[in-house]
Amino acid sequence: MQFQTNLLVDDNDIPLNAFSQNYIGNILRTIVSSLDHDSQGVTVQIDDEVFRLYTEKGELPVLSEFKKC
């Protein structure tokens, strides 16, 4: 399966090759799947104190213990 994965750091788009897009895409879909959700689109927001996962259905609840790992 081919993924279209975008990486944005400080509002700068970081180009990714096909391998990196698939690798990151697979990891994100696996994380979402482990939370008992199925999604074609996943968005992750990571800041100093924030870790959020979004699918096309909205934000997924993530336990604070997971955020610290």
Secondary structure as UniProt FT lines:
FT   STRAND          7..9
FT   TURN            10..11
FT   STRAND          12..14
FT   HELIX           18..34
FT   TURN            35..36
FT   STRAND          42..46
FT   STRAND          51..55
FT   TURN            56..57
FT   STRAND          58..60
FT   HELIX           64..67
//
